[in-house]
Structures are given as C-alpha cells and as structure tokens.
Amino acid sequence: MFEFFKTRPDKPLMEGSPEKIRSVYKKYQWQVFLGLVFGYAMFYVARMSLNVAKKPMLDAGIVTLEELGVIGSAFFLTYAVGKFSNGFLSDYANIGRFMSISLGLSAITCLLMGMNTATFFFILLWGVNGWFQSVGSAPSCVSIYQWFSPKQRGSVYSIWGGSRNIGEGITWILTATIVSFFGWRAGFVGAGIASLAAAFAMYLMLKDRPQTYGLPEPAVAYGEEPEIAKKSDPKEIRRAQLFILKQPTVWLIALACAAMYISRYAMSSWAVLYLQESKGYSLIDAGFAMSAYPIAGFAGAILAGIISDKLFNANRHIPTLLYGVANIAGMCLMFWGPESRMVDAVALGLIGFAIGGLVVFLAGLTACDLMPKAAVGAVKGFIGLCSYIAASAQELVSSMLIKTSEVNGVTHYDFATAQYFWLAASVVSLLLALTVWNAKKVVNF
C-alpha cells in the first residue's frame, strides 16, 4: 500500500474531562457518518450511470447488446477481486484518503466514458471503474467500527447499509432525466462531475482512526468495555480464517448470496431497458418507476436487523425466508401481473424491499453470526467474492438470453427467456439459504 494511504501514527492521548473528549468525538462522528452515508451513495451514482444509458447507447448504435454484457461483466469481475483484496487493505488504511481518492478516480472514469465511443475502451474503463468502486463497502465498515462504540454501531450500520438505495434513487430520477434531455454522454459526465464533488467533500469529512487525533477508542470515550485489548493474536486470526473456508455452512450461504446477486443485479442492470421494451415506458417514466426499488430497498435494509432482533430473537433464517418469498412474488408480479403501472410500482417496491433485507442477511450477517468473530472480515470478503463473480456472469448470460429483432428498421429486445433466468436465481437462492436453517454457532474451532 502506498504510504499516502496508510493510517498515520497515534498521537498522545488528548487531555481533558470525559465530557470534553465526548464533545470532540461527537463532532467527528457526525462528519464521519455524513461522509460515509452520502459518499457511499455517490459511489452508486457513479457505478450505475451505465444502466441508465444502455438503451440510448443501443439506439445510437454505439454498442451492441453482447458488448454491453461484456462491459458489465468486466466491471463485476474486477469489483469481485477488488472487494476481497481492498477489504484486507482497509484494515491498514487512512479511510478518509482511501475512500475519497477512489471515488475521485471512479468519477474520472465516468467522465472518460462520456468522451468515448470505442467498445474496447468502454470495457477497459468500466473494468478499471470496478476496481475503484470496490473501495467502498469494506472501508466504510472499518470506519464505522473505528469511530462508533458497540452500542452505537447497530443504528449507524443500518443507515449506512441503506445509503446505496439513496444513490440508486438519485440515478433512476436525476441521471435518467439528464440522459433523456441531453443524451447518453451527459449521463456519464453528470455522474462524474457530481461524484468528483462528493469525493472532495469526503476527503474533508472522513477521518483516519481516532487514535491519530489523540482520541481514545470509542468504547472508552463512551464508558463502555474496551475492545482493543481484546484483539486476537494474528496466528489465531489466520487459523480462524482458514477454518471458515472449510465450513460447508459458509459455502452454502455464499452460494445463496451469489444466486441472490444474480437477481439483484439483473434488476439494477436491465430493469430500465425491460420497462422500456416490455412495458412501453419512456426513459424518464422508467427512471421514476425504478425509484420505488431503492426507496423500498432502504426500508428493507433498515428493518431487516430490527425484525430479526425484536420479532425473531436474532434468528436470521425466518426473516430470510420471508424476504426470499417476497422477492420471488415481486418478480412474478412484475413479469406476469396485470398490465398496470401501479402494479409495476408495487412489484418493484416488493422486489426492492426484499433485496434490501436479503443483502443484509446473506451478504454477511447470517454467516458472521455463526462463525468465529475473529474471522468476520474473511467471511464477508469470501461471500463478496462469490457474489460478484455471479453478478459478473449474470451480465454475460442475460445479454445472451435477451433476444433481438428488427421491425421497420427499429430494434426490439425480448426478455421472455431472461426473466426465467432471473426468477430461477431467486428460487435457487432461497432453497440454498434454507439448507442452513439448523446451523449452530461455532464456539470451538
């Protein structure tokens, strides 16, 4: 890791009363919280600009459907590898610099996408963007654990987890409107400029570890039991990481999450084009219809933890079943329900709500509850790697399953086969998730 991105040395502890230290803490916590929530939302604005621009690019003859599949696949492949490796690097990083610079570089790739027409460079740029985008999730989690005490993290993590839906909402409404009026290039350029401004704000707001400012760890500052002294020996961490890689439970959850990510990113990547081609929406109408998806997803993500903790006594399997059934029901309603825009909005909201909760459970929470605490990072990294490899494959498979035809010189896209693939992935995900219903938490390993 470059020296610029490494966390700085600790400063001597700040002198002052506990009230004074907490006052400083609260000021920095608000900056970190706002920087993470809105900064992470802008990561999604940058990465989803391609999804809105797909049909205008197809109509203009800039790319073919198969080329779009390769472009999307390149993004998810580099994202999968980057998410795994950058997750490990984030433990050593100055998060403020690491995340903000990465968002700035992602913004530059968006600007370059809007200035390009060559397919090779589309693939190259979007693949590179996948790497920069992978510096979003894990460093955010590291920063939350650095700056917030155990009793504060739950609510902060839930709100941050839903911030991706804020970014999706901005994309489906604002970016779609910009593309409708000014063309596909403006979608990339607009997202790039907005993300560049957000990267600068993140650089100012996000912080390095509290100890680099002379502050104690958050648990001590808020009178809770210290955590740093409880850190495991590196040999024990490595042993725990190797242990979880051998556990069938982790593999089954990872596969369930991977199948769910096929349906998740099928909706994110292709739903706007689907609404335009299969339902007769304009781009603006499709963008506004899709806004129901992230809004409901935000609610689904926040409520997931509350529902499992309060209603089911921290049992993650029952709500996973309910969310999984809701996802399948929403897709069936979307594909074969009555021809009504209100029905489409309900279906998109149901899918978004379900996906929001399933991401919370399958992308880490269920497996982390069951596996040793010392290997939580490895669990999330492994599941993330599997999930985004599946998302990458989805782009290629979906682009091959979507059939094209030409009528009176106009190209049309038929999703009849692709929609069965997306629905099947949702069903497989739920079945795999049910296989770990009776799994018990590992105590000794």
TIZALO-547992 format. One line per 5 residues: their letters; for each residue x negated, y, z of C-alpha. Coordinates in steps of 0.25 Angstrom, whole numbers, always signed. Each point is the difference from the previous one (the first is absolute). Layout:
BEGIN
a	X:Y:Z  ...
***
This chain:
BEGIN
mfeff	+0:+0:+0  -5:+14:-4  -5:+8:+13  +10:+11:-4  +12:-10:+3
ktrpd	-6:-6:+13  +6:+3:+13  -8:+10:+8  -8:-2:+13  +8:+2:+13
kplme	-1:+13:+7  -1:+2:+15  +14:-1:+7  +8:+13:+1  +0:+6:+14
gspek	+14:+5:+5  +12:-5:+7  +9:-12:-6  +10:+11:-4  -10:+8:-8
irsvy	-5:-13:-7  +14:-5:-3  +3:+14:-5  -11:-1:-10  +4:-14:-3
kkyqw	+14:+4:-4  -5:+11:-9  -9:-10:-8  +11:-11:+1  +10:+8:-7
qvflg	-11:+4:-11  -3:-15:-2  +14:-4:+0  +5:+10:-11  -13:-2:-8
lvfgy	+3:-15:+0  +15:+0:-3  +0:+10:-11  -14:-3:-5  +4:-15:-1
amfyv	+13:+4:-7  -8:+8:-11  -9:-13:-2  +13:-6:-5  +4:+12:-9
armsl	-14:-1:-7  +1:-15:-2  +15:+0:-5  -1:+10:-10  -2:-11:-11
nvakk	+13:-6:+4  +8:+12:-4  -8:+3:-12  +2:-14:-6  +12:+2:-9
pmlda	-5:+13:-6  -14:-6:-3  +7:-12:-7  +9:+10:-8  -11:+8:-4
givtl	-8:-13:-5  -12:+3:+10  +0:-14:+5  +8:-13:-2  +7:-8:+11
eelgv	-11:-10:+1  -10:+11:+1  +8:+6:+12  -1:-14:+6  -15:+0:-1
igsaf	-1:+14:+6  +9:-3:+12  -8:-13:+2  -13:+6:+0  +5:+10:+11
fltya	+5:-11:+9  -12:-9:-2  -10:+11:+4  +9:+4:+11  +1:-14:+6
vgkfs	-15:-1:+1  -2:+14:+5  +11:-2:+10  -8:-11:+6  -14:+6:-1
ngfls	+4:+14:+4  +8:-5:+12  -14:-5:+6  -7:+13:-4  +11:+8:+7
dyani	-5:-5:+14  -13:+7:-3  +5:+13:-7  +3:+14:+3  +15:-2:-3
grfms	+2:+15:-4  -10:+0:-10  +2:-14:-5  +15:+1:-3  +0:+15:-5
islgl	-11:-2:-10  +6:-13:-5  +13:+7:-2  -7:+11:-7  -7:-10:-10
saitc	+14:-6:-2  +5:+13:-4  -11:+2:-10  +3:-13:-7  +15:+5:-1
llmgm	-5:+13:-7  -9:-8:-9  +12:-10:-3  +8:+12:-5  -11:+5:-9
ntatf	-2:-14:-7  +7:-8:-11  -10:-12:-1  +5:-13:+6  -14:-5:+4
ffill	-1:+13:+9  +14:-2:+5  -4:-13:+5  -14:+4:+5  +5:+13:+7
wgvng	+12:-7:+7  -9:-12:+4  -9:+10:+7  +12:+7:+6  +4:-13:+6
wfqsv	-13:+0:+8  +1:+14:+5  +15:-3:+4  -5:-12:+8  -6:+10:+10
gsaps	+14:+4:+5  +6:-11:+9  -11:-6:+9  -7:+13:+3  +14:+6:+4
cvsiy	+2:-11:+10  -14:+1:+5  +2:+15:+2  +13:-3:+8  -7:-9:+9
qwfsp	-11:+10:+2  +9:+11:+4  +12:-5:+6  +1:-8:+13  +7:-14:+1
kqrgs	+13:+6:+4  +0:+11:-11  -4:-9:-12  +14:-7:-2  +8:+12:-4
vysiw	-12:+6:-7  -3:-12:-8  +15:-2:-4  +1:+14:-5  -13:-1:-8
ggsrn	+4:-13:-5  +12:+7:-6  -8:+11:-6  -2:-8:-13  +15:+2:-3
igegi	-2:+15:+1  -10:-1:-11  +9:-9:-8  +12:+10:+2  -8:+12:-5
twilt	-5:-9:-12  +15:-4:-4  +5:+14:+1  -11:+10:-3  -9:-7:-9
ativs	+11:-6:-8  +6:+14:-2  -14:+6:-4  -1:-12:-10  +14:+3:-6
ffgwr	-3:+14:-2  -15:+0:-4  -3:-14:-5  -8:-11:+6  -14:+7:+1
agfvg	+7:+10:+10  +4:-11:+9  -15:-4:+2  -5:+14:+0  +10:+4:+10
agias	-2:-11:+9  -15:+2:-1  +1:+15:+4  +9:-3:+12  -9:-11:+5
laaaf	-12:+8:-2  +6:+11:+9  +4:-11:+10  -14:-6:+0  -5:+14:+4
amylm	+10:+1:+11  -3:-14:+5  -15:+4:+1  +4:+11:+9  +10:-7:+9
lkdrp	-5:-15:+1  -11:-2:+11  -12:-9:+3  +1:-9:+13  +4:+8:+12
qtygl	-14:-3:+7  -7:+8:-11  +8:+12:+5  -4:-3:+15  +13:-6:+3
pepav	+3:-13:+7  +8:-11:-6  +15:+3:-1  +3:-11:+11  -9:+7:+10
aygee	+5:+14:-4  +15:-4:+3  -3:-8:+12  +2:-14:-6  -9:-12:+2
peiak	-13:+2:-8  -2:-8:-13  -14:+2:-5  -6:-8:+12  +9:-12:-5
ksdpk	-6:-1:-14  -4:-14:-4  -14:-5:-2  -4:+1:-15  -2:-15:+0
eirra	+14:-2:+6  +6:+9:-11  -7:-8:-11  +5:-13:+6  +14:+5:+1
qlfil	-1:+5:-15  -5:-14:-5  +11:-6:+9  +12:+7:-6  -5:-3:-14
kqptv	+2:-15:+3  +14:+2:+5  +12:-5:-9  +9:+10:+7  -8:+11:-5
wlial	-1:-5:-14  +15:-3:+0  +3:+15:+5  -10:+5:-11  +7:-8:-11
acaam	+14:+5:+5  -5:+14:+0  -7:-2:-14  +14:-4:-6  +7:+11:+7
yisry	-10:+10:-6  +3:-5:-14  +15:+4:+2  -5:+13:+7  -9:+5:-11
amssw	+9:-5:-11  +10:+10:+6  -10:+11:+2  -6:-2:-14  +11:-4:-9
avlyl	+13:+5:+6  +1:+13:-6  -2:-6:-14  +10:-10:+4  +10:+10:+3
qeskg	-2:+8:-13  +0:-12:-9  +11:-10:+7  +9:+11:+7  -1:+12:-10
yslid	-6:+10:+10  -8:+12:-4  -14:+1:+6  +5:+11:+10  +12:-9:+4
agfam	-9:-12:+2  -9:+8:+8  +11:+5:+9  +6:-14:+1  -13:-6:+4
saypi	-1:+10:+11  +10:-8:+8  -11:-11:+0  -11:+7:+8  +10:+7:+9
agfag	+6:-13:+4  -14:-6:+1  -4:+10:+10  +12:-3:+9  -3:-15:-2
ailag	-15:+1:+4  +3:+8:+13  +12:-8:+4  -8:-13:-2  -8:+1:+13
iisdk	+11:+5:+8  +10:-11:-5  -10:-11:+3  -4:+5:+13  +13:+5:+6
lfnan	+10:-10:-6  -8:-13:-2  -10:+1:+11  -13:+2:-9  +5:-12:-9
rhipt	-4:+4:-14  +6:-12:-7  +15:+3:+2  -1:+15:-6  -10:-5:-11
llygv	+12:-10:-4  +10:+11:+0  -9:+10:-8  -3:-11:-10  +14:-3:-2
aniag	+3:+15:-2  -11:+0:-10  +6:-11:-8  +14:+5:+1  -4:+14:-5
mclmf	-7:-6:-12  +12:-8:-4  +9:+13:+2  -10:+8:-9  -1:-11:-11
wgpes	+14:-5:-1  +9:+9:+9  +11:+9:-6  -4:+11:-10  +0:+12:+9
rmvda	-10:+10:+4  +5:-1:+15  -3:-15:+0  -14:+2:-6  -3:+10:+11
valgl	+5:-9:+11  -8:-12:-6  -13:+9:-1  +3:+4:+14  +2:-14:+5
igfai	-13:-5:-7  -8:+12:+5  +5:-2:+14  -4:-15:+0  -13:+2:-7
gglvv	-4:+11:+11  +3:-10:+11  -7:-12:-7  -13:+8:-2  +0:+2:+15
flagl	+2:-14:+3  -7:-8:-11  -11:+9:-3  -6:-1:+14  +9:+1:+12
tacdl	+4:-15:+1  -13:-6:-3  -7:+10:+10  +9:-4:+11  -3:-15:-2
mpkaa	-15:+1:-2  -12:+5:+10  +0:+15:+2  -15:+0:-3  +3:-4:-15
vgavk	+12:+10:-3  -8:+7:-10  -4:-12:-7  +14:-5:+0  +5:+13:-7
gfigl	-11:+0:-10  +2:-14:-4  +15:+2:-2  -2:+13:-7  -10:-7:-10
csyia	+10:-11:-3  +12:+10:-1  -7:+9:-10  -6:-11:-9  +15:-5:-1
asaqe	+4:+15:-3  -11:+0:-11  +5:-13:-6  +15:+6:+0  -4:+11:-9
lvssm	-5:-10:-10  +11:-10:+1  +11:+11:+0  -5:+7:-12  +0:-14:-8
likts	+14:-3:+5  +6:+13:-4  +4:-2:-15  +0:+11:-10  +9:+2:-12
evngv	+2:+11:-10  +13:+6:-5  +1:+11:-10  -15:+3:+3  +2:+1:+15
thydf	-7:-10:+9  +9:-6:+11  -5:-8:+12  +7:-13:+5  -2:-3:+15
ataqy	+9:-13:+0  -11:-9:+2  -9:+9:+9  +11:+2:+10  +1:-15:+3
fwlaa	-15:+0:+3  +2:+11:+10  +11:-6:+7  -7:-14:+0  -12:+7:+7
svvsl	+10:+6:+11  +6:-14:+2  -14:-7:+1  -5:+11:+10  +12:-3:+9
llalt	-2:-15:-1  -15:+1:+4  +3:+10:+11  +10:-11:+6  -11:-10:+0
vwnak	-7:+7:+12  +13:+1:+8  -5:-8:+12  -15:+4:-1  -5:+3:+14
kvvnf	-10:+11:+4  -15:-5:+1  -5:+1:+14  -13:-8:-1  -9:-1:-13
***
